[in-house]
Amino acid sequence: MTGFQNRTISLKKSINSFIGSNASVKDLNKTSRIILLARDFDPTIYSMGEWLSNNGVAFRCIQYEPIRIDEKDFISFSIAFDRSKDILNPLA
């Protein structure tokens, strides 16, 4: 067996261990979604999100803001843009 074949087998084992025994590698990437996380977004990102969502790719931008309350640090999250048809993991 060549080094390439060994790496291919190792890669397949890694993917299978990640997706679990109930899923098939051929079922991967049938649907895609993009989630971006940042402190701020350029408005052109929203245009890209509109285009992607019109082409079947769910697109969400989550904005965060670090805040300090009584000497404790926290992070506040809010949805800045969302074109996801199916809400798999709601944020609110």
N, CA, C and O atoms as a CHARMM CRD file, in Angstrom:
* protein
*
  368
    1    1 MET  N      0.84800  -1.17200   0.00000 PROA 1      0.00000
    2    1 MET  CA     0.00000   0.00000   0.00000 PROA 1      0.00000
    3    1 MET  C      0.89900   1.24200   0.00000 PROA 1      0.00000
    4    1 MET  O      1.89200   1.29600   0.72600 PROA 1      0.00000
    5    2 THR  N      0.54600   2.22600  -0.81000 PROA 2      0.00000
    6    2 THR  CA     1.35600   3.43500  -0.91700 PROA 2      0.00000
    7    2 THR  C      1.01700   4.40500   0.21100 PROA 2      0.00000
    8    2 THR  O      0.01400   4.25000   0.90700 PROA 2      0.00000
    9    3 GLY  N      1.87400   5.40100   0.37300 PROA 3      0.00000
   10    3 GLY  CA     1.63400   6.43900   1.38000 PROA 3      0.00000
   11    3 GLY  C      0.34000   7.18900   1.11000 PROA 3      0.00000
   12    3 GLY  O     -0.37600   7.56300   2.03900 PROA 3      0.00000
   13    4 PHE  N      0.04000   7.40900  -0.18600 PROA 4      0.00000
   14    4 PHE  CA    -1.18700   8.10600  -0.55500 PROA 4      0.00000
   15    4 PHE  C     -2.40900   7.29800  -0.12300 PROA 4      0.00000
   16    4 PHE  O     -3.35800   7.85600   0.42800 PROA 4      0.00000
   17    5 GLN  N     -2.39100   5.99400  -0.37100 PROA 5      0.00000
   18    5 GLN  CA    -3.50800   5.13700   0.00700 PROA 5      0.00000
   19    5 GLN  C     -3.67900   5.10700   1.52800 PROA 5      0.00000
   20    5 GLN  O     -4.80500   5.11400   2.02500 PROA 5      0.00000
   21    6 ASN  N     -2.57100   5.07300   2.26400 PROA 6      0.00000
   22    6 ASN  CA    -2.64000   5.09500   3.73000 PROA 6      0.00000
   23    6 ASN  C     -3.27900   6.38200   4.22500 PROA 6      0.00000
   24    6 ASN  O     -4.10500   6.36200   5.13800 PROA 6      0.00000
   25    7 ARG  N     -2.89100   7.51600   3.61300 PROA 7      0.00000
   26    7 ARG  CA    -3.46700   8.80100   4.01700 PROA 7      0.00000
   27    7 ARG  C     -4.95300   8.86300   3.68400 PROA 7      0.00000
   28    7 ARG  O     -5.74000   9.42200   4.44600 PROA 7      0.00000
   29    8 THR  N     -5.34000   8.28300   2.53400 PROA 8      0.00000
   30    8 THR  CA    -6.74200   8.27100   2.13600 PROA 8      0.00000
   31    8 THR  C     -7.57800   7.45400   3.12100 PROA 8      0.00000
   32    8 THR  O     -8.65800   7.88300   3.52600 PROA 8      0.00000
   33    9 ILE  N     -7.09100   6.30500   3.49800 PROA 9      0.00000
   34    9 ILE  CA    -7.79700   5.45500   4.45900 PROA 9      0.00000
   35    9 ILE  C     -7.88300   6.16100   5.81000 PROA 9      0.00000
   36    9 ILE  O     -8.92700   6.13200   6.46200 PROA 9      0.00000
   37   10 SER  N     -6.79600   6.79000   6.22800 PROA 10     0.00000
   38   10 SER  CA    -6.78000   7.52200   7.49800 PROA 10     0.00000
   39   10 SER  C     -7.77600   8.68500   7.47500 PROA 10     0.00000
   40   10 SER  O     -8.46800   8.93400   8.46300 PROA 10     0.00000
   41   11 LEU  N     -7.84400   9.38200   6.36200 PROA 11     0.00000
   42   11 LEU  CA    -8.78100  10.49500   6.21600 PROA 11     0.00000
   43   11 LEU  C    -10.22600   9.99600   6.29000 PROA 11     0.00000
   44   11 LEU  O    -11.06000  10.60200   6.96300 PROA 11     0.00000
   45   12 LYS  N    -10.51800   8.90000   5.60400 PROA 12     0.00000
   46   12 LYS  CA   -11.87000   8.33800   5.64000 PROA 12     0.00000
   47   12 LYS  C    -12.25300   7.92900   7.05900 PROA 12     0.00000
   48   12 LYS  O    -13.38400   8.15800   7.48800 PROA 12     0.00000
   49   13 LYS  N    -11.32100   7.32800   7.78500 PROA 13     0.00000
   50   13 LYS  CA   -11.59000   6.93800   9.17100 PROA 13     0.00000
   51   13 LYS  C    -11.85900   8.16600  10.03400 PROA 13     0.00000
   52   13 LYS  O    -12.75300   8.15000  10.88100 PROA 13     0.00000
   53   14 SER  N    -11.09000   9.22500   9.82100 PROA 14     0.00000
   54   14 SER  CA   -11.28500  10.45900  10.58900 PROA 14     0.00000
   55   14 SER  C    -12.65500  11.06800  10.31500 PROA 14     0.00000
   56   14 SER  O    -13.34400  11.49200  11.24200 PROA 14     0.00000
   57   15 ILE  N    -13.04900  11.11200   9.05200 PROA 15     0.00000
   58   15 ILE  CA   -14.35600  11.66900   8.68800 PROA 15     0.00000
   59   15 ILE  C    -15.46300  10.82500   9.28700 PROA 15     0.00000
   60   15 ILE  O    -16.40700  11.36100   9.86700 PROA 15     0.00000
   61   16 ASN  N    -15.36000   9.51600   9.15500 PROA 16     0.00000
   62   16 ASN  CA   -16.39300   8.63000   9.70500 PROA 16     0.00000
   63   16 ASN  C    -16.49800   8.74800  11.21500 PROA 16     0.00000
   64   16 ASN  O    -17.60000   8.69500  11.76000 PROA 16     0.00000
   65   17 SER  N    -15.38000   8.90500  11.89800 PROA 17     0.00000
   66   17 SER  CA   -15.44300   9.04400  13.35400 PROA 17     0.00000
   67   17 SER  C    -16.07300  10.37900  13.74900 PROA 17     0.00000
   68   17 SER  O    -16.68800  10.48100  14.81000 PROA 17     0.00000
   69   18 PHE  N    -15.92400  11.40800  12.89900 PROA 18     0.00000
   70   18 PHE  CA   -16.50400  12.71500  13.18200 PROA 18     0.00000
   71   18 PHE  C    -18.01600  12.73400  12.94200 PROA 18     0.00000
   72   18 PHE  O    -18.77100  13.25300  13.76400 PROA 18     0.00000
   73   19 ILE  N    -18.45900  12.16200  11.80400 PROA 19     0.00000
   74   19 ILE  CA   -19.88300  12.22800  11.46400 PROA 19     0.00000
   75   19 ILE  C    -20.70200  11.13800  12.14500 PROA 19     0.00000
   76   19 ILE  O    -21.93000  11.22000  12.17300 PROA 19     0.00000
   77   20 GLY  N    -20.05500  10.13200  12.68600 PROA 20     0.00000
   78   20 GLY  CA   -20.77400   9.07700  13.39700 PROA 20     0.00000
   79   20 GLY  C    -21.21200   7.95000  12.49100 PROA 20     0.00000
   80   20 GLY  O    -21.06700   8.01900  11.27000 PROA 20     0.00000
   81   21 SER  N    -21.74400   6.92400  13.09800 PROA 21     0.00000
   82   21 SER  CA   -22.09900   5.72300  12.34200 PROA 21     0.00000
   83   21 SER  C    -23.43600   5.83900  11.62300 PROA 21     0.00000
   84   21 SER  O    -23.73000   5.02400  10.74800 PROA 21     0.00000
   85   22 ASN  N    -24.25700   6.83500  11.97100 PROA 22     0.00000
   86   22 ASN  CA   -25.57600   6.97000  11.34800 PROA 22     0.00000
   87   22 ASN  C    -25.54800   7.76900  10.05600 PROA 22     0.00000
   88   22 ASN  O    -26.56300   7.84400   9.36400 PROA 22     0.00000
   89   23 ALA  N    -24.42800   8.36100   9.71700 PROA 23     0.00000
   90   23 ALA  CA   -24.34700   9.19800   8.51500 PROA 23     0.00000
   91   23 ALA  C    -23.39200   8.56300   7.51300 PROA 23     0.00000
   92   23 ALA  O    -22.53200   7.75400   7.86000 PROA 23     0.00000
   93   24 SER  N    -23.57300   8.95200   6.27800 PROA 24     0.00000
   94   24 SER  CA   -22.72200   8.45800   5.20300 PROA 24     0.00000
   95   24 SER  C    -21.93100   9.62300   4.61900 PROA 24     0.00000
   96   24 SER  O    -22.43300  10.74400   4.53400 PROA 24     0.00000
   97   25 VAL  N    -20.70200   9.35200   4.22300 PROA 25     0.00000
   98   25 VAL  CA   -19.85700  10.39300   3.64000 PROA 25     0.00000
   99   25 VAL  C    -20.52500  10.97600   2.39600 PROA 25     0.00000
  100   25 VAL  O    -20.40200  12.17300   2.13700 PROA 25     0.00000
  101   26 LYS  N    -21.22700  10.15200   1.62600 PROA 26     0.00000
  102   26 LYS  CA   -21.87600  10.66100   0.40900 PROA 26     0.00000
  103   26 LYS  C    -23.03700  11.60800   0.71400 PROA 26     0.00000
  104   26 LYS  O    -23.49600  12.32700  -0.17400 PROA 26     0.00000
  105   27 ASP  N    -23.51900  11.61400   1.96900 PROA 27     0.00000
  106   27 ASP  CA   -24.59200  12.51600   2.36100 PROA 27     0.00000
  107   27 ASP  C    -24.08400  13.88900   2.81300 PROA 27     0.00000
  108   27 ASP  O    -24.88400  14.79300   3.05300 PROA 27     0.00000
  109   28 LEU  N    -22.76800  14.05100   2.93100 PROA 28     0.00000
  110   28 LEU  CA   -22.21300  15.33000   3.35900 PROA 28     0.00000
  111   28 LEU  C    -22.41100  16.39800   2.29000 PROA 28     0.00000
  112   28 LEU  O    -22.41900  16.09500   1.09700 PROA 28     0.00000
  113   29 ASN  N    -22.56800  17.62700   2.71200 PROA 29     0.00000
  114   29 ASN  CA   -22.67800  18.80900   1.83600 PROA 29     0.00000
  115   29 ASN  C    -23.87500  18.77700   0.90500 PROA 29     0.00000
  116   29 ASN  O    -23.83600  19.36900  -0.17400 PROA 29     0.00000
  117   30 LYS  N    -24.93700  18.09400   1.30600 PROA 30     0.00000
  118   30 LYS  CA   -26.17900  18.16800   0.52100 PROA 30     0.00000
  119   30 LYS  C    -26.83300  19.52600   0.74500 PROA 30     0.00000
  120   30 LYS  O    -27.46000  20.07700  -0.15900 PROA 30     0.00000
  121   31 THR  N    -26.68700  20.05200   1.93400 PROA 31     0.00000
  122   31 THR  CA   -27.13900  21.40600   2.24300 PROA 31     0.00000
  123   31 THR  C    -26.00500  22.10900   2.97700 PROA 31     0.00000
  124   31 THR  O    -25.25300  21.49100   3.73100 PROA 31     0.00000
  125   32 SER  N    -25.90100  23.38200   2.74700 PROA 32     0.00000
  126   32 SER  CA   -24.84200  24.16100   3.38400 PROA 32     0.00000
  127   32 SER  C    -25.43800  25.37100   4.06600 PROA 32     0.00000
  128   32 SER  O    -26.51500  25.84300   3.70000 PROA 32     0.00000
  129   33 ARG  N    -24.73000  25.86500   5.05400 PROA 33     0.00000
  130   33 ARG  CA   -25.09100  27.12700   5.68500 PROA 33     0.00000
  131   33 ARG  C    -23.80600  27.80200   6.13800 PROA 33     0.00000
  132   33 ARG  O    -22.80500  27.15100   6.43500 PROA 33     0.00000
  133   34 ILE  N    -23.86500  29.09500   6.18000 PROA 34     0.00000
  134   34 ILE  CA   -22.71700  29.89000   6.58500 PROA 34     0.00000
  135   34 ILE  C    -23.13200  30.71500   7.79300 PROA 34     0.00000
  136   34 ILE  O    -24.16600  31.38300   7.78400 PROA 34     0.00000
  137   35 ILE  N    -22.31100  30.65700   8.82600 PROA 35     0.00000
  138   35 ILE  CA   -22.53000  31.46900  10.01700 PROA 35     0.00000
  139   35 ILE  C    -21.25500  32.25900  10.26300 PROA 35     0.00000
  140   35 ILE  O    -20.18800  31.68200  10.47300 PROA 35     0.00000
  141   36 LEU  N    -21.36900  33.57200  10.23600 PROA 36     0.00000
  142   36 LEU  CA   -20.22800  34.44300  10.49800 PROA 36     0.00000
  143   36 LEU  C    -20.40200  35.07700  11.87300 PROA 36     0.00000
  144   36 LEU  O    -21.50800  35.45900  12.25600 PROA 36     0.00000
  145   37 LEU  N    -19.30700  35.18400  12.60600 PROA 37     0.00000
  146   37 LEU  CA   -19.31300  35.78800  13.93600 PROA 37     0.00000
  147   37 LEU  C    -18.25500  36.88300  13.96000 PROA 37     0.00000
  148   37 LEU  O    -17.08300  36.62600  13.68600 PROA 37     0.00000
  149   38 ALA  N    -18.67200  38.10700  14.28800 PROA 38     0.00000
  150   38 ALA  CA   -17.73400  39.22900  14.31700 PROA 38     0.00000
  151   38 ALA  C    -18.30100  40.34600  15.18400 PROA 38     0.00000
  152   38 ALA  O    -19.48500  40.34800  15.52100 PROA 38     0.00000
  153   39 ARG  N    -17.44000  41.29400  15.53800 PROA 39     0.00000
  154   39 ARG  CA   -17.90300  42.46100  16.30100 PROA 39     0.00000
  155   39 ARG  C    -18.70800  43.40600  15.43500 PROA 39     0.00000
  156   39 ARG  O    -19.60300  44.09200  15.92800 PROA 39     0.00000
  157   40 ASP  N    -18.39800  43.44800  14.14500 PROA 40     0.00000
  158   40 ASP  CA   -19.08500  44.35100  13.23300 PROA 40     0.00000
  159   40 ASP  C    -19.00200  43.77300  11.82600 PROA 40     0.00000
  160   40 ASP  O    -18.08900  43.00500  11.52300 PROA 40     0.00000
  161   41 PHE  N    -19.94300  44.13700  10.97000 PROA 41     0.00000
  162   41 PHE  CA   -19.96800  43.64000   9.60400 PROA 41     0.00000
  163   41 PHE  C    -20.06500  44.79600   8.62400 PROA 41     0.00000
  164   41 PHE  O    -20.76800  45.77700   8.86500 PROA 41     0.00000
  165   42 ASP  N    -19.36000  44.66500   7.53300 PROA 42     0.00000
  166   42 ASP  CA   -19.46800  45.60400   6.43000 PROA 42     0.00000
  167   42 ASP  C    -20.78600  45.30100   5.70800 PROA 42     0.00000
  168   42 ASP  O    -21.12100  44.13200   5.51700 PROA 42     0.00000
  169   43 PRO  N    -21.53000  46.31600   5.31000 PROA 43     0.00000
  170   43 PRO  CA   -22.81600  46.08200   4.63100 PROA 43     0.00000
  171   43 PRO  C    -22.71800  45.20900   3.37400 PROA 43     0.00000
  172   43 PRO  O    -23.70500  44.58200   2.98800 PROA 43     0.00000
  173   44 THR  N    -21.56000  45.15900   2.74000 PROA 44     0.00000
  174   44 THR  CA   -21.43400  44.31200   1.54900 PROA 44     0.00000
  175   44 THR  C    -21.58600  42.82900   1.89800 PROA 44     0.00000
  176   44 THR  O    -21.95400  42.02400   1.04200 PROA 44     0.00000
  177   45 ILE  N    -21.30700  42.47200   3.13700 PROA 45     0.00000
  178   45 ILE  CA   -21.51000  41.08600   3.57700 PROA 45     0.00000
  179   45 ILE  C    -22.98700  40.72600   3.48100 PROA 45     0.00000
  180   45 ILE  O    -23.32200  39.60200   3.10800 PROA 45     0.00000
  181   46 TYR  N    -23.87300  41.66100   3.81000 PROA 46     0.00000
  182   46 TYR  CA   -25.30800  41.40000   3.73900 PROA 46     0.00000
  183   46 TYR  C    -25.75400  41.18100   2.29500 PROA 46     0.00000
  184   46 TYR  O    -26.62700  40.35300   2.03200 PROA 46     0.00000
  185   47 SER  N    -25.15900  41.91700   1.36300 PROA 47     0.00000
  186   47 SER  CA   -25.47100  41.70800  -0.06100 PROA 47     0.00000
  187   47 SER  C    -25.06100  40.31000  -0.49000 PROA 47     0.00000
  188   47 SER  O    -25.78800  39.63600  -1.22000 PROA 47     0.00000
  189   48 MET  N    -23.89700  39.88100  -0.03600 PROA 48     0.00000
  190   48 MET  CA   -23.43600  38.53600  -0.34900 PROA 48     0.00000
  191   48 MET  C    -24.38800  37.50800   0.27700 PROA 48     0.00000
  192   48 MET  O    -24.70100  36.49100  -0.34300 PROA 48     0.00000
  193   49 GLY  N    -24.84400  37.77600   1.50000 PROA 49     0.00000
  194   49 GLY  CA   -25.77900  36.88000   2.16700 PROA 49     0.00000
  195   49 GLY  C    -27.09900  36.76900   1.42400 PROA 49     0.00000
  196   49 GLY  O    -27.67400  35.68400   1.34000 PROA 49     0.00000
  197   50 GLU  N    -27.58400  37.87700   0.88600 PROA 50     0.00000
  198   50 GLU  CA   -28.81100  37.85100   0.08400 PROA 50     0.00000
  199   50 GLU  C    -28.62200  36.97800  -1.15000 PROA 50     0.00000
  200   50 GLU  O    -29.47200  36.14800  -1.47200 PROA 50     0.00000
  201   51 TRP  N    -27.49700  37.17400  -1.83900 PROA 51     0.00000
  202   51 TRP  CA   -27.23300  36.40400  -3.04900 PROA 51     0.00000
  203   51 TRP  C    -27.12600  34.91300  -2.72200 PROA 51     0.00000
  204   51 TRP  O    -27.70200  34.07800  -3.41800 PROA 51     0.00000
  205   52 LEU  N    -26.38500  34.58400  -1.65800 PROA 52     0.00000
  206   52 LEU  CA   -26.23800  33.17700  -1.28500 PROA 52     0.00000
  207   52 LEU  C    -27.57800  32.56400  -0.89500 PROA 52     0.00000
  208   52 LEU  O    -27.88500  31.44000  -1.29300 PROA 52     0.00000
  209   53 SER  N    -28.36900  33.28700  -0.12800 PROA 53     0.00000
  210   53 SER  CA   -29.66500  32.73500   0.28800 PROA 53     0.00000
  211   53 SER  C    -30.59300  32.54200  -0.90700 PROA 53     0.00000
  212   53 SER  O    -31.37500  31.59200  -0.93300 PROA 53     0.00000
  213   54 ASN  N    -30.51600  33.42500  -1.88900 PROA 54     0.00000
  214   54 ASN  CA   -31.30200  33.25800  -3.11100 PROA 54     0.00000
  215   54 ASN  C    -30.84400  32.05700  -3.92600 PROA 54     0.00000
  216   54 ASN  O    -31.56200  31.58100  -4.80600 PROA 54     0.00000
  217   55 ASN  N    -29.64200  31.57100  -3.62800 PROA 55     0.00000
  218   55 ASN  CA   -29.09500  30.40000  -4.31900 PROA 55     0.00000
  219   55 ASN  C    -29.05200  29.17300  -3.41200 PROA 55     0.00000
  220   55 ASN  O    -28.29400  28.23600  -3.66300 PROA 55     0.00000
  221   56 GLY  N    -29.86500  29.18300  -2.35900 PROA 56     0.00000
  222   56 GLY  CA   -30.04800  27.99100  -1.54900 PROA 56     0.00000
  223   56 GLY  C    -29.10300  27.78900  -0.38600 PROA 56     0.00000
  224   56 GLY  O    -29.11200  26.72200   0.22700 PROA 56     0.00000
  225   57 VAL  N    -28.27800  28.79000  -0.05900 PROA 57     0.00000
  226   57 VAL  CA   -27.34700  28.65500   1.05900 PROA 57     0.00000
  227   57 VAL  C    -27.81900  29.53700   2.21300 PROA 57     0.00000
  228   57 VAL  O    -27.91000  30.75700   2.08000 PROA 57     0.00000
  229   58 ALA  N    -28.11700  28.90300   3.34300 PROA 58     0.00000
  230   58 ALA  CA   -28.52900  29.66600   4.51900 PROA 58     0.00000
  231   58 ALA  C    -27.34900  30.52500   4.99000 PROA 58     0.00000
  232   58 ALA  O    -26.20200  30.07700   4.97300 PROA 58     0.00000
  233   59 PHE  N    -27.63500  31.74200   5.40500 PROA 59     0.00000
  234   59 PHE  CA   -26.57400  32.69600   5.74500 PROA 59     0.00000
  235   59 PHE  C    -26.98400  33.48400   6.98000 PROA 59     0.00000
  236   59 PHE  O    -28.07600  34.04900   7.03100 PROA 59     0.00000
  237   60 ARG  N    -26.10700  33.52100   7.97100 PROA 60     0.00000
  238   60 ARG  CA   -26.39900  34.24000   9.21900 PROA 60     0.00000
  239   60 ARG  C    -25.14900  34.98100   9.69000 PROA 60     0.00000
  240   60 ARG  O    -24.04200  34.44300   9.64800 PROA 60     0.00000
  241   61 CYS  N    -25.34000  36.21000  10.13500 PROA 61     0.00000
  242   61 CYS  CA   -24.26300  36.99800  10.74500 PROA 61     0.00000
  243   61 CYS  C    -24.62900  37.23300  12.20700 PROA 61     0.00000
  244   61 CYS  O    -25.68900  37.78100  12.51000 PROA 61     0.00000
  245   62 ILE  N    -23.75700  36.82000  13.09800 PROA 62     0.00000
  246   62 ILE  CA   -23.96200  37.02500  14.52100 PROA 62     0.00000
  247   62 ILE  C    -22.92900  38.02800  14.99900 PROA 62     0.00000
  248   62 ILE  O    -21.72500  37.82700  14.83400 PROA 62     0.00000
  249   63 GLN  N    -23.40800  39.09800  15.58800 PROA 63     0.00000
  250   63 GLN  CA   -22.54200  40.16500  16.07500 PROA 63     0.00000
  251   63 GLN  C    -22.37800  40.01400  17.58600 PROA 63     0.00000
  252   63 GLN  O    -23.32700  39.67900  18.29500 PROA 63     0.00000
  253   64 TYR  N    -21.16800  40.26300  18.06100 PROA 64     0.00000
  254   64 TYR  CA   -20.94300  40.19300  19.50600 PROA 64     0.00000
  255   64 TYR  C    -20.34800  41.49000  20.01500 PROA 64     0.00000
  256   64 TYR  O    -19.70300  42.23700  19.28000 PROA 64     0.00000
  257   65 GLU  N    -20.58300  41.73400  21.28300 PROA 65     0.00000
  258   65 GLU  CA   -20.03200  42.92000  21.91800 PROA 65     0.00000
  259   65 GLU  C    -19.56700  42.54600  23.32200 PROA 65     0.00000
  260   65 GLU  O    -20.36400  42.07500  24.13300 PROA 65     0.00000
  261   66 PRO  N    -18.28600  42.75300  23.61300 PROA 66     0.00000
  262   66 PRO  CA   -17.82500  42.49500  24.98200 PROA 66     0.00000
  263   66 PRO  C    -18.35200  43.58700  25.91400 PROA 66     0.00000
  264   66 PRO  O    -18.32400  44.77000  25.57600 PROA 66     0.00000
  265   67 ILE  N    -18.82400  43.18300  27.07100 PROA 67     0.00000
  266   67 ILE  CA   -19.32000  44.15400  28.04800 PROA 67     0.00000
  267   67 ILE  C    -18.76800  43.80300  29.42400 PROA 67     0.00000
  268   67 ILE  O    -18.43400  42.65200  29.70200 PROA 67     0.00000
  269   68 ARG  N    -18.68100  44.80800  30.27000 PROA 68     0.00000
  270   68 ARG  CA   -18.19300  44.61900  31.62800 PROA 68     0.00000
  271   68 ARG  C    -19.26300  45.10200  32.59800 PROA 68     0.00000
  272   68 ARG  O    -19.75700  46.22500  32.50400 PROA 68     0.00000
  273   69 ILE  N    -19.60700  44.21800  33.53500 PROA 69     0.00000
  274   69 ILE  CA   -20.59800  44.55100  34.55800 PROA 69     0.00000
  275   69 ILE  C    -20.00800  44.16400  35.90800 PROA 69     0.00000
  276   69 ILE  O    -19.67400  43.00300  36.14400 PROA 69     0.00000
  277   70 ASP  N    -19.88600  45.14200  36.78100 PROA 70     0.00000
  278   70 ASP  CA   -19.35200  44.89700  38.12900 PROA 70     0.00000
  279   70 ASP  C    -18.02200  44.13100  38.10000 PROA 70     0.00000
  280   70 ASP  O    -17.84800  43.13200  38.79900 PROA 70     0.00000
  281   71 GLU  N    -17.10500  44.61800  37.28700 PROA 71     0.00000
  282   71 GLU  CA   -15.76400  44.02900  37.18700 PROA 71     0.00000
  283   71 GLU  C    -15.75100  42.61200  36.59200 PROA 71     0.00000
  284   71 GLU  O    -14.74000  41.91500  36.68200 PROA 71     0.00000
  285   72 LYS  N    -16.85000  42.19100  35.99600 PROA 72     0.00000
  286   72 LYS  CA   -16.91500  40.88700  35.33600 PROA 72     0.00000
  287   72 LYS  C    -17.10100  41.10600  33.84500 PROA 72     0.00000
  288   72 LYS  O    -17.85200  41.98600  33.42500 PROA 72     0.00000
  289   73 ASP  N    -16.41200  40.29900  33.04900 PROA 73     0.00000
  290   73 ASP  CA   -16.49400  40.41600  31.59500 PROA 73     0.00000
  291   73 ASP  C    -17.52000  39.42900  31.03400 PROA 73     0.00000
  292   73 ASP  O    -17.57200  38.26500  31.43200 PROA 73     0.00000
  293   74 PHE  N    -18.33700  39.92900  30.09300 PROA 74     0.00000
  294   74 PHE  CA   -19.35300  39.13000  29.42200 PROA 74     0.00000
  295   74 PHE  C    -19.30500  39.42100  27.93500 PROA 74     0.00000
  296   74 PHE  O    -18.66600  40.37600  27.49100 PROA 74     0.00000
  297   75 ILE  N    -19.98800  38.58700  27.17500 PROA 75     0.00000
  298   75 ILE  CA   -20.12700  38.82600  25.74000 PROA 75     0.00000
  299   75 ILE  C    -21.61600  38.79200  25.42100 PROA 75     0.00000
  300   75 ILE  O    -22.31700  37.84400  25.77400 PROA 75     0.00000
  301   76 SER  N    -22.08400  39.82700  24.75500 PROA 76     0.00000
  302   76 SER  CA   -23.46900  39.91600  24.32200 PROA 76     0.00000
  303   76 SER  C    -23.53000  39.56800  22.82700 PROA 76     0.00000
  304   76 SER  O    -22.74700  40.09300  22.03400 PROA 76     0.00000
  305   77 PHE  N    -24.45600  38.68900  22.44700 PROA 77     0.00000
  306   77 PHE  CA   -24.61100  38.27200  21.05800 PROA 77     0.00000
  307   77 PHE  C    -25.94200  38.76500  20.51700 PROA 77     0.00000
  308   77 PHE  O    -26.93500  38.81400  21.24300 PROA 77     0.00000
  309   78 SER  N    -25.96100  39.12800  19.24600 PROA 78     0.00000
  310   78 SER  CA   -27.20900  39.48000  18.57500 PROA 78     0.00000
  311   78 SER  C    -27.09700  39.08500  17.10200 PROA 78     0.00000
  312   78 SER  O    -26.00800  39.05600  16.53000 PROA 78     0.00000
  313   79 ILE  N    -28.23200  38.78800  16.51700 PROA 79     0.00000
  314   79 ILE  CA   -28.24500  38.42400  15.10200 PROA 79     0.00000
  315   79 ILE  C    -28.32500  39.71000  14.29200 PROA 79     0.00000
  316   79 ILE  O    -29.28900  40.46700  14.40100 PROA 79     0.00000
  317   80 ALA  N    -27.30600  39.94700  13.48200 PROA 80     0.00000
  318   80 ALA  CA   -27.25100  41.15700  12.66600 PROA 80     0.00000
  319   80 ALA  C    -27.90700  40.93800  11.30100 PROA 80     0.00000
  320   80 ALA  O    -28.39700  41.88300  10.68300 PROA 80     0.00000
  321   81 PHE  N    -27.91000  39.68600  10.83800 PROA 81     0.00000
  322   81 PHE  CA   -28.45400  39.36700   9.51100 PROA 81     0.00000
  323   81 PHE  C    -28.77300  37.88500   9.51100 PROA 81     0.00000
  324   81 PHE  O    -27.96700  37.07500   9.96800 PROA 81     0.00000
  325   82 ASP  N    -29.93900  37.52400   9.00400 PROA 82     0.00000
  326   82 ASP  CA   -30.29100  36.10300   8.99400 PROA 82     0.00000
  327   82 ASP  C    -31.15500  35.78400   7.78600 PROA 82     0.00000
  328   82 ASP  O    -32.25100  36.32100   7.63000 PROA 82     0.00000
  329   83 ARG  N    -30.65300  34.91200   6.94500 PROA 83     0.00000
  330   83 ARG  CA   -31.41300  34.39600   5.80500 PROA 83     0.00000
  331   83 ARG  C    -31.35400  32.87200   5.85000 PROA 83     0.00000
  332   83 ARG  O    -30.97200  32.21400   4.88200 PROA 83     0.00000
  333   84 SER  N    -31.74400  32.33200   7.00800 PROA 84     0.00000
  334   84 SER  CA   -31.78900  30.88500   7.20000 PROA 84     0.00000
  335   84 SER  C    -33.24100  30.45200   7.16000 PROA 84     0.00000
  336   84 SER  O    -34.06300  30.94900   7.93000 PROA 84     0.00000
  337   85 LYS  N    -33.55600  29.53900   6.27500 PROA 85     0.00000
  338   85 LYS  CA   -34.93400  29.06600   6.17400 PROA 85     0.00000
  339   85 LYS  C    -35.29600  28.19300   7.36800 PROA 85     0.00000
  340   85 LYS  O    -36.37100  28.34800   7.94900 PROA 85     0.00000
  341   86 ASP  N    -34.41400  27.28600   7.73200 PROA 86     0.00000
  342   86 ASP  CA   -34.65700  26.38900   8.85400 PROA 86     0.00000
  343   86 ASP  C    -33.84600  26.85800  10.04500 PROA 86     0.00000
  344   86 ASP  O    -32.62400  26.98600   9.96500 PROA 86     0.00000
  345   87 ILE  N    -34.51900  27.10900  11.13000 PROA 87     0.00000
  346   87 ILE  CA   -33.81700  27.52800  12.34200 PROA 87     0.00000
  347   87 ILE  C    -33.43800  26.26600  13.10800 PROA 87     0.00000
  348   87 ILE  O    -34.26900  25.66900  13.79300 PROA 87     0.00000
  349   88 LEU  N    -32.16800  25.86700  12.98500 PROA 88     0.00000
  350   88 LEU  CA   -31.69300  24.67600  13.66100 PROA 88     0.00000
  351   88 LEU  C    -31.23600  24.98600  15.07800 PROA 88     0.00000
  352   88 LEU  O    -31.47000  24.20700  16.00300 PROA 88     0.00000
  353   89 ASN  N    -30.59200  26.11600  15.23700 PROA 89     0.00000
  354   89 ASN  CA   -30.07700  26.52300  16.53800 PROA 89     0.00000
  355   89 ASN  C    -30.46600  27.97100  16.77800 PROA 89     0.00000
  356   89 ASN  O    -29.66900  28.87200  16.51700 PROA 89     0.00000
  357   90 PRO  N    -31.68100  28.21400  17.27300 PROA 90     0.00000
  358   90 PRO  CA   -32.09900  29.59700  17.46800 PROA 90     0.00000
  359   90 PRO  C    -31.24400  30.32800  18.49100 PROA 90     0.00000
  360   90 PRO  O    -30.77600  29.74700  19.47000 PROA 90     0.00000
  361   91 LEU  N    -31.05500  31.60900  18.23900 PROA 91     0.00000
  362   91 LEU  CA   -30.28600  32.44800  19.15000 PROA 91     0.00000
  363   91 LEU  C    -31.22500  33.52600  19.66400 PROA 91     0.00000
  364   91 LEU  O    -31.38600  34.57000  19.03200 PROA 91     0.00000
  365   92 ALA  N    -31.83400  33.27900  20.78800 PROA 92     0.00000
  366   92 ALA  CA   -32.71000  34.26200  21.44300 PROA 92     0.00000
  367   92 ALA  C    -33.50700  33.57900  22.51300 PROA 92     0.00000
  368   92 ALA  O    -34.30900  34.22100  23.19000 PROA 92     0.00000
